[in-house]
Amino acid sequence: MHADPPTPCQLITVDLSCRRNERTLFAGLSFRVGAGEALALTGPNGVGKTSLLRILAGLLRPESGTVAIGPPDADLDLGHRSVLVSSRDPLKGALSVRELLTGWQAIVFGGGEEILDAALQAFDLMPLANVPCAYLSSGQRRRVSLARLLLASPQRCPVWLLDEPTNALDSGARKKLAAAVALHRARGGLVIAATHDPLDWPDLATLDLGAHNAARARP
């Protein structure tokens, strides 16, 4: 007897609106991102890109609308099915790179030493594994944050939410990020990235929040 293959993951939003500090950032926002797909959130500062990522991660409640992650009709928890890498790197300076990633892995993801080593290697962090985070450059700190993405399988955390993922990265690190994104998508994961920089990722869809807001404001 053979088990049915897993239903591909998808993220669906319906009529989302977000209000912060008495100001509506966006409203009437509906979109879908399926397994293997990637979406870039673009637009000027202040249109709600970061707030939207936080809503998708389950960290911020929308004023109205719904977000669902998973197969159709599945009720899956947003926070436990996604990984958010914010534009600010929450690294504890006294901990080494390996200690920090080990702590993240134990608290959130589980898994063993082999998975951790693979994450370090993917972002060329092995030479820095025992260096305290306080001594890292901004680009190195960014690579440590991005390495978190690889600590969980696409089946456990299929949704990657990235806020300005290429900040402080040199060309080599950008290629490593692109390779990690491509592999995640090939394994059935999906990626949503808020960005001001062009992302050289194949078949990348774009949602311009500034244009969305402008269209809704027209009489």
LOKELO-790048 format. One record per residue: x, y, z of N, C-alpha, C in turn; residue in three letters; chain; residue number from 1. Coordinates in steps of 0.1 Angstrom, whole numbers, plus 5000, padded with zeros to 4 digits. Layout:
REC/neast/nnorth/nup/caeast/canorth/caup/ceast/cnorth/cup/r/c/k
REC/X/Y/Z/X/Y/Z/X/Y/Z/Ala/A/NUM
...
This chain:
REC/neast/nnorth/nup/caeast/canorth/caup/ceast/cnorth/cup/r/c/k
REC/5008/4988/5000/5000/5000/5000/5009/5012/5000/Met/A/1
REC/5006/5022/4990/5015/5033/4989/5007/5046/4994/His/A/2
REC/5015/5054/5001/5009/5066/5006/5007/5076/4995/Ala/A/3
REC/4997/5085/4996/4995/5095/4986/5006/5105/4987/Asp/A/4
REC/5011/5111/4976/5021/5121/4977/5016/5134/4983/Pro/A/5
REC/5024/5141/4990/5019/5153/4997/5014/5163/4988/Pro/A/6
REC/5003/5170/4992/4998/5181/4984/5007/5193/4984/Thr/A/7
REC/5010/5199/4972/5019/5210/4972/5015/5221/4980/Pro/A/8
REC/5024/5228/4987/5021/5239/4995/5018/5251/4987/Cys/A/9
REC/5010/5260/4993/5007/5273/4987/5004/5283/4998/Gln/A/10
REC/5006/5296/4995/5002/5306/5004/4992/5315/4997/Leu/A/11
REC/4981/5317/5004/4970/5325/4998/4966/5336/5007/Ile/A/12
REC/4965/5348/5002/4959/5360/5010/4946/5364/5003/Thr/A/13
REC/4937/5368/5011/4924/5373/5006/4921/5386/5012/Val/A/14
REC/4920/5397/5004/4915/5410/5009/4922/5415/5021/Asp/A/15
REC/4935/5414/5022/4943/5419/5033/4944/5434/5034/Leu/A/16
REC/4943/5439/5046/4945/5453/5049/4954/5454/5061/Ser/A/17
REC/4962/5465/5062/4971/5467/5073/4971/5482/5076/Cys/A/18
REC/4969/5484/5089/4969/5498/5094/4979/5499/5106/Arg/A/19
REC/4988/5509/5104/4998/5511/5115/4999/5526/5118/Arg/A/20
REC/4999/5529/5131/5000/5543/5135/4990/5552/5129/Asn/A/21
REC/4977/5547/5129/4966/5554/5124/4967/5557/5109/Glu/A/22
REC/4975/5549/5102/4976/5551/5087/4974/5537/5080/Arg/A/23
REC/4966/5537/5070/4964/5525/5062/4976/5523/5053/Thr/A/24
REC/4983/5512/5054/4995/5509/5045/4990/5503/5032/Leu/A/25
REC/4981/5493/5033/4976/5487/5021/4962/5481/5025/Phe/A/26
REC/4954/5479/5014/4941/5473/5017/4937/5466/5004/Ala/A/27
REC/4928/5456/5006/4922/5449/4994/4933/5441/4987/Gly/A/28
REC/4943/5435/4994/4954/5428/4988/4951/5413/4988/Leu/A/29
REC/4951/5408/4976/4949/5393/4974/4959/5388/4964/Ser/A/30
REC/4965/5377/4968/4975/5370/4959/4977/5356/4963/Phe/A/31
REC/4983/5348/4955/4986/5334/4958/5000/5331/4953/Arg/A/32
REC/5008/5324/4961/5021/5319/4957/5021/5304/4959/Val/A/33
REC/5024/5297/4949/5024/5282/4950/5037/5276/4952/Gly/A/34
REC/5038/5263/4953/5050/5255/4955/5059/5258/4944/Ala/A/35
REC/5072/5260/4947/5082/5263/4936/5082/5277/4931/Gly/A/36
REC/5074/5285/4936/5073/5299/4931/5080/5309/4940/Glu/A/37
REC/5083/5321/4934/5089/5332/4942/5083/5345/4938/Ala/A/38
REC/5081/5353/4948/5074/5366/4946/5083/5377/4952/Leu/A/39
REC/5085/5388/4945/5092/5399/4950/5082/5410/4953/Ala/A/40
REC/5083/5415/4965/5075/5427/4970/5083/5439/4968/Leu/A/41
REC/5078/5448/4959/5085/5460/4956/5077/5473/4959/Thr/A/42
REC/5083/5484/4958/5076/5497/4960/5085/5505/4970/Gly/A/43
REC/5082/5518/4970/5090/5528/4979/5088/5525/4994/Pro/A/44
REC/5097/5531/5001/5096/5529/5016/5083/5534/5021/Asn/A/45
REC/5078/5527/5031/5065/5531/5037/5052/5525/5031/Gly/A/46
REC/5054/5517/5021/5041/5511/5015/5036/5499/5022/Val/A/47
REC/5044/5493/5031/5040/5482/5039/5046/5468/5036/Gly/A/48
REC/5058/5468/5029/5064/5456/5025/5068/5448/5037/Lys/A/49
REC/5075/5454/5047/5079/5447/5059/5067/5443/5067/Thr/A/50
REC/5057/5451/5068/5045/5448/5076/5038/5436/5070/Ser/A/51
REC/5038/5435/5057/5031/5424/5050/5039/5411/5053/Leu/A/52
REC/5052/5411/5053/5060/5399/5056/5057/5395/5071/Leu/A/53
REC/5055/5404/5080/5052/5401/5094/5038/5395/5095/Arg/A/54
REC/5029/5400/5087/5016/5394/5087/5016/5379/5082/Ile/A/55
REC/5024/5377/5071/5025/5364/5065/5032/5354/5075/Leu/A/56
REC/5041/5360/5084/5048/5351/5093/5040/5349/5106/Ala/A/57
REC/5028/5355/5107/5020/5354/5119/5024/5362/5130/Gly/A/58
REC/5032/5372/5128/5037/5381/5139/5029/5394/5140/Leu/A/59
REC/5021/5397/5130/5013/5409/5130/4999/5406/5125/Leu/A/60
REC/4989/5411/5132/4975/5408/5128/4971/5418/5118/Arg/A/61
REC/4965/5414/5107/4960/5423/5097/4947/5430/5103/Pro/A/62
REC/4944/5442/5098/4932/5448/5102/4920/5440/5096/Glu/A/63
REC/4921/5435/5084/4911/5426/5079/4917/5417/5069/Ser/A/64
REC/4910/5407/5064/4915/5397/5055/4920/5385/5061/Gly/A/65
REC/4925/5375/5053/4929/5363/5058/4942/5358/5050/Thr/A/66
REC/4950/5350/5057/4962/5344/5052/4961/5329/5055/Val/A/67
REC/4964/5321/5045/4964/5306/5047/4977/5301/5041/Ala/A/68
REC/4984/5292/5048/4995/5285/5043/4992/5270/5044/Ile/A/69
REC/4994/5263/5032/4993/5249/5032/4985/5244/5020/Gly/A/70
REC/4981/5231/5020/4973/5226/5009/4959/5232/5011/Pro/A/71
REC/4951/5232/5000/4937/5237/5001/4930/5231/5013/Pro/A/72
REC/4922/5239/5020/4914/5235/5031/4922/5231/5044/Asp/A/73
REC/4935/5232/5043/4943/5228/5055/4944/5240/5064/Ala/A/74
REC/4944/5238/5077/4946/5248/5087/4959/5247/5094/Asp/A/75
REC/4969/5253/5088/4983/5252/5093/4988/5265/5099/Leu/A/76
REC/4995/5264/5110/5000/5276/5117/5010/5284/5109/Asp/A/77
REC/5008/5297/5108/5017/5305/5100/5031/5305/5105/Leu/A/78
REC/5032/5307/5118/5045/5309/5124/5054/5296/5124/Gly/A/79
REC/5048/5284/5124/5055/5272/5124/5057/5266/5110/His/A/80
REC/5052/5273/5100/5053/5268/5086/5062/5278/5078/Arg/A/81
REC/5067/5288/5084/5075/5298/5077/5087/5302/5084/Ser/A/82
REC/5097/5307/5077/5109/5313/5083/5111/5327/5078/Val/A/83
REC/5111/5337/5088/5113/5351/5084/5127/5355/5087/Leu/A/84
REC/5134/5361/5077/5147/5367/5079/5145/5382/5077/Val/A/85
REC/5146/5389/5088/5143/5404/5088/5154/5412/5083/Ser/A/86
REC/5152/5424/5080/5163/5433/5076/5173/5437/5087/Ser/A/87
REC/5169/5434/5099/5177/5436/5111/5182/5423/5116/Arg/A/88
REC/5195/5421/5117/5200/5408/5121/5201/5407/5137/Asp/A/89
REC/5192/5398/5142/5192/5397/5157/5202/5387/5162/Pro/A/90
REC/5215/5391/5161/5226/5382/5165/5231/5386/5179/Leu/A/91
REC/5233/5377/5187/5239/5379/5201/5254/5379/5199/Lys/A/92
REC/5260/5390/5202/5275/5392/5199/5284/5383/5206/Gly/A/93
REC/5280/5378/5218/5289/5370/5226/5290/5356/5221/Ala/A/94
REC/5280/5351/5214/5279/5338/5209/5287/5336/5196/Leu/A/95
REC/5293/5325/5194/5299/5322/5181/5289/5319/5171/Ser/A/96
REC/5293/5319/5158/5283/5316/5147/5277/5302/5149/Val/A/97
REC/5285/5292/5152/5280/5279/5155/5270/5278/5167/Arg/A/98
REC/5274/5285/5177/5265/5285/5189/5252/5292/5186/Glu/A/99
REC/5252/5302/5179/5240/5309/5176/5231/5301/5167/Leu/A/100
REC/5236/5295/5157/5228/5286/5148/5223/5274/5155/Leu/A/101
REC/5232/5269/5164/5228/5257/5172/5216/5260/5181/Thr/A/102
REC/5216/5272/5187/5205/5277/5195/5192/5278/5187/Gly/A/103
REC/5193/5284/5175/5181/5286/5167/5176/5272/5163/Trp/A/104
REC/5185/5263/5159/5181/5250/5155/5174/5242/5166/Gln/A/105
REC/5179/5243/5178/5173/5236/5189/5159/5241/5193/Ala/A/106
REC/5158/5254/5193/5145/5260/5198/5134/5259/5187/Ile/A/107
REC/5138/5261/5175/5128/5262/5164/5127/5250/5155/Val/A/108
REC/5138/5245/5151/5138/5236/5139/5140/5221/5143/Phe/A/109
REC/5149/5219/5153/5153/5205/5155/5164/5201/5145/Gly/A/110
REC/5167/5189/5143/5177/5184/5134/5190/5183/5141/Gly/A/111
REC/5200/5178/5133/5213/5174/5139/5224/5182/5133/Gly/A/112
REC/5236/5177/5137/5249/5184/5133/5251/5184/5118/Glu/A/113
REC/5247/5174/5111/5249/5174/5097/5241/5185/5090/Glu/A/114
REC/5229/5188/5094/5221/5198/5088/5227/5212/5091/Ile/A/115
REC/5232/5214/5103/5239/5226/5107/5251/5228/5099/Leu/A/116
REC/5260/5218/5097/5272/5219/5089/5269/5223/5075/Asp/A/117
REC/5258/5217/5069/5254/5220/5056/5250/5234/5054/Ala/A/118
REC/5243/5240/5064/5239/5254/5064/5251/5263/5064/Ala/A/119
REC/5261/5260/5073/5273/5267/5074/5281/5267/5060/Leu/A/120
REC/5282/5256/5054/5289/5254/5042/5282/5262/5030/Gln/A/121
REC/5269/5261/5030/5261/5268/5019/5264/5283/5018/Ala/A/122
REC/5266/5289/5030/5269/5303/5030/5283/5307/5034/Phe/A/123
REC/5292/5297/5032/5307/5299/5033/5310/5304/5047/Asp/A/124
REC/5304/5298/5057/5305/5302/5071/5314/5293/5079/Leu/A/125
REC/5319/5282/5074/5327/5273/5081/5339/5279/5087/Met/A/126
REC/5346/5288/5080/5358/5294/5085/5355/5304/5097/Pro/A/127
REC/5342/5308/5098/5338/5317/5108/5330/5310/5119/Leu/A/128
REC/5329/5297/5119/5320/5290/5128/5323/5293/5143/Ala/A/129
REC/5335/5295/5147/5339/5297/5161/5342/5311/5164/Asn/A/130
REC/5338/5320/5155/5341/5334/5157/5329/5341/5164/Val/A/131
REC/5330/5348/5175/5319/5355/5181/5312/5365/5171/Pro/A/132
REC/5299/5365/5171/5292/5373/5162/5295/5388/5163/Cys/A/133
REC/5300/5392/5174/5303/5406/5176/5315/5411/5167/Ala/A/134
REC/5323/5401/5162/5334/5404/5154/5331/5403/5139/Tyr/A/135
REC/5319/5400/5135/5315/5398/5121/5313/5411/5114/Leu/A/136
REC/5316/5412/5101/5312/5423/5093/5297/5423/5090/Ser/A/137
REC/5291/5433/5085/5277/5434/5082/5273/5423/5072/Ser/A/138
REC/5282/5421/5062/5279/5410/5052/5279/5396/5058/Gly/A/139
REC/5289/5394/5067/5290/5381/5074/5278/5379/5083/Gln/A/140
REC/5274/5389/5090/5262/5388/5099/5250/5384/5090/Arg/A/141
REC/5249/5391/5079/5237/5388/5070/5237/5373/5065/Arg/A/142
REC/5249/5368/5062/5250/5354/5058/5246/5344/5070/Arg/A/143
REC/5249/5348/5082/5245/5340/5093/5230/5340/5095/Val/A/144
REC/5224/5351/5093/5209/5351/5094/5203/5343/5083/Ser/A/145
REC/5208/5344/5071/5203/5336/5059/5205/5321/5061/Leu/A/146
REC/5216/5317/5068/5219/5303/5070/5207/5297/5078/Ala/A/147
REC/5200/5304/5086/5188/5299/5094/5178/5292/5084/Arg/A/148
REC/5177/5297/5072/5168/5292/5063/5170/5277/5060/Leu/A/149
REC/5182/5273/5061/5186/5259/5057/5185/5249/5069/Leu/A/150
REC/5181/5254/5081/5180/5245/5092/5168/5237/5093/Leu/A/151
REC/5158/5240/5085/5145/5233/5084/5143/5228/5070/Ala/A/152
REC/5136/5216/5069/5133/5211/5056/5121/5219/5050/Ser/A/153
REC/5120/5218/5036/5108/5225/5030/5095/5219/5034/Pro/A/154
REC/5095/5207/5039/5082/5201/5043/5078/5207/5056/Gln/A/155
REC/5088/5210/5065/5084/5216/5078/5082/5231/5077/Arg/A/156
REC/5090/5238/5070/5089/5252/5069/5090/5256/5054/Cys/A/157
REC/5079/5254/5046/5080/5256/5032/5080/5270/5027/Pro/A/158
REC/5077/5280/5036/5076/5294/5032/5088/5302/5038/Val/A/159
REC/5096/5308/5028/5107/5317/5032/5102/5331/5030/Trp/A/160
REC/5103/5339/5040/5100/5353/5040/5112/5361/5042/Leu/A/161
REC/5116/5369/5032/5129/5376/5033/5128/5391/5032/Leu/A/162
REC/5133/5398/5041/5132/5413/5041/5145/5419/5037/Asp/A/163
REC/5146/5424/5025/5158/5429/5019/5170/5419/5020/Glu/A/164
REC/5168/5408/5014/5178/5397/5016/5192/5399/5011/Pro/A/165
REC/5193/5408/5002/5207/5410/4996/5214/5422/5003/Thr/A/166
REC/5208/5428/5013/5215/5439/5020/5229/5434/5025/Asn/A/167
REC/5239/5442/5022/5253/5440/5027/5260/5428/5020/Ala/A/168
REC/5254/5421/5011/5260/5409/5005/5268/5413/4993/Leu/A/169
REC/5280/5407/4991/5288/5409/4979/5283/5399/4968/Asp/A/170
REC/5289/5400/4957/5283/5393/4945/5284/5378/4948/Ser/A/171
REC/5295/5373/4954/5296/5359/4957/5285/5354/4967/Gly/A/172
REC/5282/5362/4977/5271/5358/4987/5258/5359/4980/Ala/A/173
REC/5256/5368/4971/5243/5368/4964/5241/5356/4955/Arg/A/174
REC/5251/5351/4950/5250/5339/4942/5247/5327/4951/Lys/A/175
REC/5253/5327/4963/5250/5316/4972/5235/5316/4977/Lys/A/176
REC/5230/5329/4979/5216/5330/4983/5207/5326/4971/Leu/A/177
REC/5210/5330/4959/5202/5325/4947/5202/5310/4946/Ala/A/178
REC/5214/5304/4949/5214/5289/4948/5206/5283/4959/Ala/A/179
REC/5206/5288/4971/5198/5283/4982/5183/5284/4978/Ala/A/180
REC/5179/5296/4973/5165/5298/4969/5161/5289/4958/Val/A/181
REC/5169/5287/4948/5166/5278/4937/5164/5263/4942/Ala/A/182
REC/5173/5259/4951/5171/5245/4957/5158/5244/4965/Leu/A/183
REC/5155/5254/4973/5143/5254/4981/5131/5253/4972/His/A/184
REC/5131/5261/4961/5119/5260/4952/5118/5247/4945/Arg/A/185
REC/5130/5241/4941/5130/5228/4935/5124/5217/4944/Ala/A/186
REC/5126/5219/4957/5121/5209/4967/5106/5212/4971/Arg/A/187
REC/5100/5222/4964/5086/5224/4967/5083/5236/4976/Gly/A/188
REC/5094/5243/4980/5092/5255/4989/5088/5267/4981/Gly/A/189
REC/5084/5278/4988/5081/5290/4981/5088/5302/4988/Leu/A/190
REC/5090/5313/4981/5098/5324/4986/5091/5337/4983/Val/A/191
REC/5090/5346/4994/5085/5359/4992/5095/5368/4998/Ile/A/192
REC/5100/5378/4989/5111/5387/4993/5107/5401/4991/Ala/A/193
REC/5108/5409/5002/5107/5424/5000/5120/5430/4997/Ala/A/194
REC/5121/5437/4986/5134/5442/4981/5133/5455/4973/Thr/A/195
REC/5144/5462/4975/5147/5474/4966/5156/5470/4955/His/A/196
REC/5164/5459/4957/5174/5455/4947/5168/5445/4937/Asp/A/197
REC/5172/5446/4925/5168/5436/4915/5173/5422/4920/Pro/A/198
REC/5164/5412/4919/5168/5398/4922/5169/5390/4910/Leu/A/199
REC/5181/5384/4907/5183/5376/4895/5179/5362/4898/Asp/A/200
REC/5166/5360/4900/5161/5346/4903/5151/5343/4891/Trp/A/201
REC/5152/5330/4886/5144/5326/4875/5129/5327/4878/Pro/A/202
REC/5121/5331/4868/5106/5331/4870/5101/5338/4882/Asp/A/203
REC/5107/5349/4885/5103/5357/4897/5092/5366/4894/Leu/A/204
REC/5080/5364/4901/5069/5373/4899/5071/5385/4908/Ala/A/205
REC/5064/5396/4905/5065/5409/4912/5052/5414/4917/Thr/A/206
REC/5051/5419/4929/5039/5426/4934/5044/5439/4939/Leu/A/207
REC/5040/5450/4931/5044/5464/4935/5033/5469/4944/Asp/A/208
REC/5036/5470/4957/5027/5475/4966/5024/5490/4964/Leu/A/209
REC/5034/5498/4959/5031/5512/4956/5021/5513/4945/Gly/A/210
REC/5022/5505/4935/5013/5506/4924/4999/5501/4928/Ala/A/211
REC/4999/5490/4937/4986/5485/4942/4979/5496/4949/His/A/212
REC/4986/5503/4958/4980/5514/4966/4975/5525/4957/Asn/A/213
REC/4983/5529/4947/4980/5540/4938/4967/5536/4930/Ala/A/214
REC/4966/5524/4926/4954/5520/4918/4942/5520/4926/Ala/A/215
REC/4943/5517/4939/4931/5517/4948/4927/5531/4951/Arg/A/216
REC/4937/5541/4951/4934/5554/4954/4927/5562/4943/Ala/A/217
REC/4928/5557/4931/4922/5564/4919/4907/5564/4920/Arg/A/218
REC/4900/5575/4917/4886/5576/4918/4879/5567/4907/Pro/A/219
